[in-house]
Amino acid sequence: MDYDISENEEFSRIYSVDKIPPLGRNVKLTASDAECAALAERFGVLSCDFIKLQLKLMVKSKGQVATAKGRLRARVVQSCVATLDPVVQDIDEELNLLFEDEEALQENNNILDVDVDISNEDIADPIINGHFDVGAAVSEHLAMALDPYPRREDVELNLPNDENAAEPVPSAANNPFAVLGVLKDPKGTITGGNES
C-alpha cells in the first residue's frame, strides 16, 4: 500500500486520481450492513438502515483536485429527545465534495487555480499520495445532516432559546400522567392531569 489513509474508517471507498478518466467516472455506492452498523455506533443513533450514493468523480489540475458530485440517500433512526421512542429520518441530499492534494492543503491554505464548481463551502478533504476517500467524506457529511433534536411528530418541543424556556414535554394526549385525570373527573374525561 503506497498511501496512508486511516483503516479506522467505518465506510471507506478509496479512489486513485490516476484511475479517473478525463471525462470523469460515474459510481454507485452502497454501504454494507456491517458498515451501517458501525456508523450507527459512531453517530450514537439507534440504527443506520441504508446509505446509497450516485456520484460522478472528476479529477483536475493534474491530480491535485478531485470532486465527487451527486446524490446521497440514507435512513437513520434516532431516539426522540422527549420520549426516547424511535424516530426515522430520511436523508435525500445533493453532494458536492471537494478533495485537494495534501501538500497543497498545507501550503498556507493554498487555493489552486482551477475551475471547480462547489456550491457548499466545506473544507476540502485530502488527497493522500494520489488517493482520496469518498466514503470517509460522505460519513462526515451524513453526521452533519443528522437532526440534532429528533422527535416524534406528535410531541411538542420547546427549544432552549432563553433562560426561561420550558423543558421538552410530550403533548397532553401522550402524557403518561394524563390517565390519572380519569380518577378525579367523575365524567371520565381525560383532562391532561392539570386540574387545580
Wavefront OBJ file of the C-alpha trace (Angstrom):
o trace
v 0.000 0.000 0.000
v 1.585 3.264 -1.144
v -0.844 5.628 0.543
v -1.749 6.356 4.147
v -5.488 6.581 4.703
v -6.907 5.596 8.072
v -8.012 1.987 8.364
v -10.419 3.025 11.118
v -12.987 4.474 8.720
v -16.348 2.727 9.057
v -17.355 3.457 5.451
v -14.331 3.750 3.177
v -14.286 3.980 -0.624
v -10.823 4.929 -1.874
v -10.102 6.059 -5.415
v -6.857 6.848 -7.228
v -6.654 10.108 -9.169
v -4.735 8.205 -11.861
v -7.666 5.848 -12.436
v -10.302 8.540 -13.060
v -10.773 9.160 -16.822
v -10.605 12.718 -18.226
v -14.404 12.848 -18.619
v -14.978 11.539 -15.101
v -16.309 8.327 -13.653
v -19.869 7.551 -12.550
v -20.134 5.371 -9.449
v -22.933 3.875 -7.361
v -22.021 3.168 -3.757
v -23.964 1.277 -1.099
v -22.888 0.765 2.494
v -22.932 -2.823 3.733
v -24.941 -3.861 6.792
v -21.725 -4.010 8.820
v -20.709 -0.531 7.671
v -24.151 0.852 8.536
v -23.976 -0.704 11.996
v -20.504 0.744 12.587
v -21.652 4.211 11.514
v -24.714 3.986 13.760
v -22.408 3.280 16.693
v -20.141 6.172 15.713
v -23.069 8.603 15.397
v -24.735 7.383 18.594
v -28.042 6.562 16.856
v -30.309 3.540 17.097
v -29.622 2.362 13.565
v -28.495 3.363 10.111
v -30.754 1.390 7.788
v -29.089 2.211 4.466
v -26.712 4.567 2.675
v -26.838 4.842 -1.118
v -24.925 7.189 -3.387
v -24.831 8.083 -7.048
v -21.760 10.190 -7.808
v -19.646 11.498 -10.625
v -15.945 11.658 -9.796
v -13.765 14.210 -11.573
v -10.054 14.949 -11.321
v -8.487 18.252 -12.345
v -5.279 20.247 -12.060
v -3.039 17.257 -12.810
v -4.449 15.209 -9.968
v -4.242 17.917 -7.323
v -8.013 18.406 -7.174
v -10.878 15.912 -7.227
v -14.620 16.331 -6.878
v -17.498 13.977 -6.142
v -20.925 15.288 -7.130
v -24.241 13.534 -6.968
v -26.877 12.405 -4.503
v -26.893 10.897 -1.024
v -29.832 8.861 0.212
v -29.868 7.402 3.712
v -32.215 6.379 6.502
v -31.239 6.848 10.124
v -33.218 6.011 13.267
v -32.618 8.140 16.345
v -34.190 8.406 19.800
v -36.826 11.088 20.360
v -35.363 13.744 22.671
v -38.594 13.829 24.698
v -39.848 10.229 24.791
v -36.840 8.151 23.632
v -39.093 6.477 21.056
v -37.533 5.652 17.659
v -37.635 8.497 15.124
v -36.903 7.795 11.454
v -35.015 10.429 9.446
v -34.865 10.015 5.675
v -31.990 11.951 4.118
v -32.036 12.835 0.427
v -29.462 15.481 -0.426
v -27.200 16.654 -3.198
v -23.492 16.182 -2.573
v -20.651 18.396 -3.776
v -17.459 17.078 -2.211
v -14.044 18.605 -2.788
v -10.655 16.940 -2.384
v -7.249 18.633 -2.639
v -3.717 17.311 -2.609
v -2.460 17.058 0.968
v 0.681 19.077 0.282
v -1.339 21.832 -1.411
v -3.662 21.989 1.604
v -0.703 22.523 3.928
v 0.802 25.379 1.921
v -0.926 28.280 3.675
v -4.416 27.164 2.607
v -3.275 27.411 -0.997
v -6.157 27.926 -3.447
v -5.425 26.058 -6.641
v -6.037 27.855 -9.922
v -8.709 25.530 -11.280
v -12.359 25.825 -12.201
v -14.146 23.817 -9.510
v -17.872 24.414 -9.013
v -18.560 23.573 -5.380
v -21.768 25.125 -4.092
v -21.165 24.377 -0.419
v -18.202 25.867 1.376
v -16.942 22.755 3.097
v -13.251 22.410 3.821
v -11.593 20.154 1.282
v -10.764 16.580 2.235
v -7.234 15.408 1.474
v -5.778 13.588 -1.496
v -3.005 11.494 0.053
v -0.349 10.098 -2.243
v -2.751 10.288 -5.161
v -5.720 8.679 -3.358
v -8.922 10.132 -1.880
v -11.556 8.507 0.327
v -15.066 9.332 -0.877
v -16.693 7.134 1.792
v -14.995 8.948 4.661
v -16.094 12.331 3.281
v -19.668 11.067 2.888
v -19.652 9.835 6.504
v -18.717 13.327 7.690
v -21.467 14.865 5.575
v -24.027 12.389 6.901
v -23.066 13.153 10.504
v -23.742 16.853 9.883
v -27.085 16.072 8.226
v -28.500 14.329 11.315
v -31.341 16.099 13.105
v -29.869 17.467 16.374
v -33.322 17.375 18.041
v -35.114 14.283 16.697
v -38.693 13.985 17.941
v -41.937 12.209 17.228
v -44.382 14.198 15.119
v -46.964 14.277 17.936
v -44.509 15.630 20.507
v -44.152 19.351 21.079
v -40.599 20.504 21.636
v -39.597 23.779 23.234
v -36.008 24.512 22.307
v -33.998 26.391 24.967
v -33.568 29.828 23.387
v -33.607 31.714 26.674
v -33.231 31.143 30.397
v -36.994 30.792 30.909
v -37.536 28.215 28.152
v -39.530 25.187 29.205
v -38.182 21.669 29.076
v -39.323 19.445 26.170
v -42.724 17.978 27.048
v -44.963 15.418 25.355
v -48.383 16.568 24.137
v -51.323 16.036 26.507
v -52.610 13.077 24.521
v -49.365 11.223 25.138
v -48.702 12.456 28.671
v -48.261 9.319 30.818
v -49.935 11.129 33.735
v -52.993 12.183 31.722
v -54.766 8.931 32.552
v -54.762 9.980 36.240
v -57.259 12.674 35.329
v -59.893 9.976 34.821
v -59.705 9.107 38.509
v -60.514 12.699 39.508
v -63.053 13.570 36.798
v -66.409 11.917 37.503
v -67.372 12.217 33.816
v -64.356 10.134 32.825
v -62.958 12.881 30.629
v -59.207 12.960 30.313
v -58.142 16.468 31.280
v -54.389 16.034 30.968
v -53.850 15.866 34.732
v -53.728 19.665 35.057
v -56.773 20.170 37.284
v -56.440 22.693 40.101
l 1 2 3 4 5 6 7 8 9 10 11 12 13 14 15 16 17 18 19 20 21 22 23 24 25 26 27 28 29 30 31 32 33 34 35 36 37 38 39 40 41 42 43 44 45 46 47 48 49 50 51 52 53 54 55 56 57 58 59 60 61 62 63 64 65 66 67 68 69 70 71 72 73 74 75 76 77 78 79 80 81 82 83 84 85 86 87 88 89 90 91 92 93 94 95 96 97 98 99 100 101 102 103 104 105 106 107 108 109 110 111 112 113 114 115 116 117 118 119 120 121 122 123 124 125 126 127 128 129 130 131 132 133 134 135 136 137 138 139 140 141 142 143 144 145 146 147 148 149 150 151 152 153 154 155 156 157 158 159 160 161 162 163 164 165 166 167 168 169 170 171 172 173 174 175 176 177 178 179 180 181 182 183 184 185 186 187 188 189 190 191 192 193 194 195 196
